[in-house]
Amino acid sequence: MDPKQIEEIMDVIKEFFPENTSIAISNADEYVYYQPSKKVDLKIKPGDPVKEGSAAFKAMNYGQKVSSYIEPDVFGVSYFGMSIPLIDEGETKGAITAIFPQKPSPFLTNYITVKIDDCWYPIKHNQVIYLETQLRKTFVKTMNREGFHRLNLSDLELFLAPDSFIRCHRSYIVNIDYIEEIQPDSHSTFLLIMKDGTRIPVSQRYASYFRRSLGF
């Protein structure tokens, strides 16, 4: 990747990760960019090889987003990494990795608390059908309730189980268990019919990742 490509990628990163995180970008073999944070520094330098066992290595190897605790034997310090592979025409070109000293979660349990009118309601993660960006907040929908959470969608993506929740659009995260049907849509994208009847688009940016994650 040339400097222009890296600059374009950095412009997109804000859509995926919260602020104040260490960021590493690699091609298929080595790191090409690294920005450490004050909380954790893996001391990566451009040109360093992508180490086996790292979050970036796992994301490129699996071909999908990885959220994982990495033991200190990889970089000499433990960290929690969320890495997204960069795939072009079916070929893995590299990965973008967000690096944290530990899994960043404000949740003590598997609940997400939403505000409805002037009250708050705790909702189990497995009851959430989908989350949607609305008016700089996150709209949370279940079969019985709907309300808003204070964190944005990118922040919440870190705290939700990747084997149950999947990002399908800049404005949507869905619970795979509540997908009733996946319909083909124009330009190689898809339309999700959720079990509550909601129709949610899979954008072109996420279509390949979505298809690989669900194995079709």
N, C-alpha and C positions, 0 to 999 in steps of 0.2 A: 504493500500500500504506500502510495506517495503522500507527501505532506498535505496536499489538497484533499485527498480522500480522508485522512485523519481529521482534518479540520471539519469536514462535512459530518463525520461520525460524531465528533465532540458536540456539534450543534444539536444532534439528535439525542444524545445521552440524557439530557435533562428530562426527556419524556419517559425515561425508563427508571432512573435512579434518583433517590433523594439527594439533597446537597450534603456536603461534608463527608464524602466517602472517598477512599482511595480508588483510583481508576487505572486499569491496565488494558491496553489494546495490543493484540498480537496478530501476526499472520499465522499461517498453518504451522510454522516452525519456531519462530522467535518473537519476542516482544518488540514492538515498534514505538510504544508510547507508555509512559507511566507517570502518574500524578499522585504522590503520597499525601496522606492526611496526617493530622497531628496525633491521631489516636492509634494508627497502625501503619508501619512502613516495612514492606517486604524487601526494600532495597533492590528493587528490580532496575536494571539499566537496559536501554534500547540495545538490541543485539543479543541479550541473554536468551538462551533456549527456553521454550515452554516446558516446565518440568512435569514429568509423569506424576500423577496424583494431585496436581493442582486443579483448581476449579476450572481454569481455562482448558486444561487438558481433557478433563471429564466432559465439558460441554462440547468440544470438538469431536471427541470420541463417540459420545452418545448422539450427537446431532440435534440436541435440544437444550433448553434452558436447564441449568443445574443450580440448585441452592444447597450448599453443603458446608459442614464444618471440616476444615482441613487441619490435620495434625501437624505439629511443629517439625517433624522430620523432613518436610518438603522444603520449607523456606527458613527453618530455624525458629519460627514463631508461629503459633496457632492463629487461625483467623476463620471468619465465616465469609464465604464467597458466594456471590450470585453471578453466574457467567452465562452470556448469551452468544451462541455461535453465529458467525457471519457466513451465510451460505448463498452462493450465486450459481444458478442453473444446476442445482443439485450437488455442487462441489463446495466443501468447507474451505473458506478462505482465511478464517481467523476467528477471534472471539473478543468480546468486550466483557470485562470483569469488574464488578463492584466489590470492594474489599472492606470488611468490618472486623473489629477486634472480637466481636461475638455477635450472635444472631440478634439484630435490632428488633425488639418486640416490646410494645407497651402492654401486651396482653399476658395476664397471669394464668389464664385458662383458655380453652378453645371457644371463647365467646367474643362476639363483637357487639358493642353497645351502640344503639342508634337512638337518635332523638326524634320523637314524634310529638309535634306541638310543643308543650312545655315539660314533657316527661321523657325519661330515658328507659330503654328496654334492652336487656341482655339477650342476645340471640346466638345459638350455637352455630358454629361455622357450617356444619353439615345441613343446616336448614336454609342457608343462603342460596337463592337461585342464581342471582347475578348481581354485579355491582356496576354502576354507571356514573360517569362524571357529569355532574349537573351543577351549574352556578358555582364553580370552584369548590364544591363539596362532593362527597360520594354518596349517591343514592343506593340504598341497600334494599333488595326485594326478596321477600320470602313468600310462601303460600298464604300466610296469615297476616303479615305485617309489611310495612314499607316505611322507611325513614332515612335519615341522613347521618353519616359519620363525619367527624371533623377532619380525618386524614384524607389526603388525596389518593387517587388510584395507584400511583406508582409506589407510594409508601406502603399501602395495604398489600400490594403484591408480594412484598417481602415476608409478610406475616402469615400468608395463607399457604396451605399444603399444596405443593406443585403437582402432586398426584391426583388432586381433586379439582383445583382451580386452574384455569388457563386464560391467558390474555388473548383475545381474538380481534381486538380493535383498540385504537387509541383511547376510546371512551368506554370500553367494556372489558370486564373479567367475568367469566361464566363458571358455574359449578358443573363439571362434566356429568355428574349424576342426574342433573335436571335437563339435559339435552334430550328432547323427544325425537328430533329428526334433523338431519343435515341435508340441505338442498343445494344443488349447484346454482350458482348465480353468475352474472356476467363477468367477463374478464378474469376467468379462472378463480373466482372467489366463491364464498359460500354464504348461505343464509341459515341461521339456526332457529329452529322452532323449539322453544322451551316448553316444559310441562305445564306452565301456567298460561300458555298461549302467546307469550311475548316472542316477537320476531327480532332477532339480533344479527346484524351483519358481521361477517368475517372480512376484514379489509384485506386488500392486496398485500400490504406490508406483512401481515401475520398469516396469510393463507398457507404458505409452505410450511412454516413452523407448526401451525395448527394441524395440518394434514399428517406431518411426521409424528407429532405427539400422539395422535389418535390412531396411527398405523393404517392409513388408507390412501 
